């Protein structure tokens, strides 16, 4: 049965590739939206990075060095301001041999529309030089866009004007996939573009080697 199933999946994959090869669609990029964007605090202490003897990207992606695990929570300069939470791991030792029944710390970054008057400085990420726009200052609350300004971005006005309250925004949960991180090159830019269209965009640093052995080179690894 397993051999038959594998043969079916392989045939399906081959047929899908054949279909894909015969249908090419070019889509014009949407580009940035009308809203100014800010992101939550992911400031990093470069002395912590040096102490771990790793590159920033290795730590963002959770790649171990010399048998020691790495995760972004170890290098945060303002951990009390960053978006952090503990995830309860199911007590299934056959699936989670290292963390079954434990709480495992995770970090996220959230990008969102912000008032045009937000003057918070951009943050330059160590290692890559990529920009976290108008990063939330340590100890400060996030600068959320108000309902009136958010509506104006879509060409909507109110009469009389509504109370000055933060807009309730739809949420996009962004996944960088297995390996990588939300602030690895390319991913952060995608999050910011999505947020500029009026969305709250949240991404967790996940899929790291604390849980997964990321090495898929051939069917033997599968």
C-alpha positions as CSV (number, residue, x, y, z in Angstrom):
1,X,0.0,0.0,0.0
2,X,2.8,2.4,0.9
3,X,4.6,1.7,-2.4
4,X,1.3,2.3,-4.3
5,X,0.7,5.5,-2.5
6,X,4.2,6.8,-3.1
7,X,3.9,5.9,-6.8
8,X,0.6,7.8,-7.0
9,X,2.1,10.9,-5.3
10,X,5.1,10.8,-7.6
11,X,2.9,10.6,-10.6
12,X,0.7,13.4,-9.4
13,X,3.7,15.6,-8.8
14,X,5.0,14.9,-12.3
15,X,1.7,15.7,-13.8
16,X,1.5,18.9,-11.8
17,X,4.9,20.0,-13.0
18,X,3.9,19.3,-16.6
19,X,0.8,21.5,-16.2
20,X,2.8,24.3,-14.5
21,X,5.4,24.2,-17.3
22,X,2.7,24.8,-19.9
23,X,1.0,27.7,-18.1
24,X,3.1,30.8,-17.3
25,X,1.3,33.9,-15.9
26,X,3.1,37.1,-15.3
27,X,1.5,39.3,-12.7
28,X,2.4,42.9,-12.1
29,X,3.5,43.6,-8.5
30,X,1.1,45.5,-6.5
31,X,3.8,47.6,-4.8
32,X,3.5,49.6,-1.6
33,X,0.2,50.8,-0.3
34,X,-0.9,54.2,1.0
35,X,-0.1,53.8,4.6
36,X,3.1,54.6,6.6
37,X,4.3,51.4,8.4
38,X,5.9,50.8,11.8
39,X,7.1,47.6,13.4
40,X,7.5,46.2,16.9
41,X,10.8,46.2,18.7
42,X,13.4,43.7,17.6
43,X,16.5,45.7,18.7
44,X,19.5,43.5,19.2
45,X,22.6,43.8,21.5
46,X,25.7,43.2,19.3
47,X,27.7,42.2,22.4
48,X,25.2,39.3,22.9
49,X,25.7,38.3,19.3
50,X,29.5,38.4,19.7
51,X,29.2,36.3,22.9
52,X,27.4,33.5,20.9
53,X,30.1,33.5,18.2
54,X,27.4,33.4,15.6
55,X,26.2,35.7,12.8
56,X,23.0,37.6,13.3
57,X,21.2,35.5,10.6
58,X,22.3,32.2,12.2
59,X,20.7,33.4,15.5
60,X,17.5,34.7,13.8
61,X,17.1,31.3,12.1
62,X,17.9,29.3,15.2
63,X,20.9,27.5,13.7
64,X,23.1,25.8,16.3
65,X,26.8,26.4,16.6
66,X,29.1,23.9,18.2
67,X,26.1,21.9,19.4
68,X,24.6,24.9,21.2
69,X,21.2,26.2,20.2
70,X,20.6,29.7,19.1
71,X,17.4,31.8,19.1
72,X,16.6,35.5,18.8
73,X,15.4,35.7,22.4
74,X,19.1,35.5,23.5
75,X,20.1,38.7,21.8
76,X,17.2,41.1,22.3
77,X,18.3,44.5,23.6
78,X,14.8,45.4,24.9
79,X,13.1,42.1,25.7
80,X,10.4,43.7,27.8
81,X,9.2,45.7,24.7
82,X,9.6,42.9,22.1
83,X,6.6,40.6,21.3
84,X,7.5,37.4,23.3
85,X,5.4,34.5,24.5
86,X,5.9,30.9,25.7
87,X,4.4,28.1,23.7
88,X,3.2,24.9,25.6
89,X,4.6,21.9,23.8
90,X,2.3,18.8,23.8
91,X,3.6,16.0,26.1
92,X,4.3,13.7,23.1
93,X,7.9,12.5,23.5
94,X,7.8,10.5,20.3
95,X,7.3,13.8,18.4
96,X,9.0,16.3,20.7
97,X,11.7,14.4,22.4
98,X,13.5,17.5,23.7
99,X,10.6,19.7,24.8
100,X,7.6,17.5,25.4
101,X,5.5,19.1,28.2
102,X,7.7,22.2,28.4
103,X,7.1,25.9,27.7
104,X,9.3,27.1,24.8
105,X,10.0,30.8,24.3
106,X,9.1,32.4,21.0
107,X,9.5,35.9,19.6
108,X,7.4,37.6,16.9
109,X,7.6,40.8,14.9
110,X,4.5,42.8,14.1
111,X,4.3,45.5,11.3
112,X,1.3,47.7,11.0
113,X,0.0,51.0,9.6
114,X,1.0,54.0,11.8
115,X,0.2,57.7,11.8
116,X,2.1,59.7,9.2
117,X,3.3,61.9,12.0
118,X,5.2,58.9,13.6
119,X,8.7,60.2,13.8
120,X,10.3,57.1,15.4
121,X,13.6,56.3,13.8
122,X,14.2,53.3,11.5
123,X,16.3,50.4,13.0
124,X,19.2,49.0,10.9
125,X,19.5,45.2,11.4
126,X,22.9,44.0,12.3
127,X,24.6,41.8,9.6
128,X,22.3,42.5,6.7
129,X,21.7,46.3,7.0
130,X,18.0,45.8,6.3
131,X,15.6,48.4,7.7
132,X,12.9,47.9,10.3
133,X,10.8,51.0,9.7
134,X,9.9,53.3,12.6
135,X,10.6,50.6,15.1
136,X,8.7,50.8,18.4
137,X,11.0,52.5,20.9
138,X,12.0,50.5,24.0
139,X,9.5,51.0,26.8
140,X,7.0,52.8,24.5
141,X,3.6,51.7,23.4
142,X,3.1,50.9,19.7
143,X,1.9,53.9,17.6
144,X,-1.3,52.6,16.1
145,X,-3.1,54.4,13.3
146,X,-6.4,56.0,14.3
147,X,-9.7,55.2,12.6
148,X,-10.1,58.5,10.8
149,X,-6.6,58.4,9.3
150,X,-7.0,54.8,8.3
151,X,-10.3,55.5,6.6
152,X,-8.8,58.5,4.8
153,X,-6.2,56.1,3.3
154,X,-9.1,54.5,1.4
155,X,-10.7,57.8,0.5
156,X,-13.4,57.5,3.2
157,X,-14.4,60.5,5.3
158,X,-16.8,60.8,8.3
159,X,-19.2,63.5,9.3
160,X,-19.2,64.1,12.1
161,X,-15.7,62.7,12.8
162,X,-15.6,59.5,14.9
163,X,-13.8,59.3,18.3
164,X,-10.0,59.3,18.1
165,X,-9.6,55.5,18.6
166,X,-7.2,53.1,17.0
167,X,-8.5,51.4,13.9
168,X,-9.4,47.7,14.1
169,X,-7.4,46.1,11.4
170,X,-7.5,42.7,9.7
171,X,-4.6,40.5,10.7
172,X,-2.3,38.6,8.4
173,X,-0.2,35.9,10.0
174,X,3.0,35.7,7.9
175,X,5.1,32.5,7.8
176,X,8.6,32.5,6.5
177,X,8.5,28.7,6.1
178,X,10.9,26.1,7.3
179,X,14.2,27.8,8.0
180,X,14.7,31.5,7.6
181,X,13.2,34.1,9.8
182,X,10.8,37.1,9.5
183,X,13.7,39.5,9.3
184,X,15.8,37.5,6.9
185,X,16.3,39.3,3.6
186,X,13.2,39.5,1.5
187,X,10.7,38.5,4.2
188,X,10.7,41.8,6.1
189,X,10.2,43.7,2.9
190,X,7.1,41.6,2.1
191,X,5.7,42.2,5.6
192,X,6.1,45.9,5.3
193,X,4.5,46.0,1.9
194,X,1.5,44.0,3.2
195,X,1.1,46.3,6.2
196,X,1.3,49.4,3.9
197,X,-2.0,48.2,2.4
198,X,-3.8,48.6,5.8
199,X,-3.1,45.2,7.5
200,X,-1.7,44.2,10.8
201,X,1.0,41.7,9.9
202,X,2.5,39.3,12.5
203,X,5.3,36.8,12.0
204,X,6.8,34.4,14.5
205,X,10.4,33.2,14.4
206,X,9.5,29.6,14.0
207,X,10.4,26.3,12.2
208,X,13.9,26.5,13.8
209,X,16.2,23.6,14.7
210,X,14.9,23.5,18.2
211,X,12.1,21.3,16.8
212,X,13.3,20.4,13.3
213,X,16.4,19.0,11.7
214,X,16.4,21.2,8.6
215,X,18.2,19.1,6.0
216,X,16.2,18.0,3.0
217,X,18.6,17.3,0.2
218,X,17.0,14.2,-1.3
219,X,14.3,11.5,-0.8
220,X,16.6,9.8,1.7
221,X,16.2,12.8,4.0
222,X,12.4,12.8,3.4
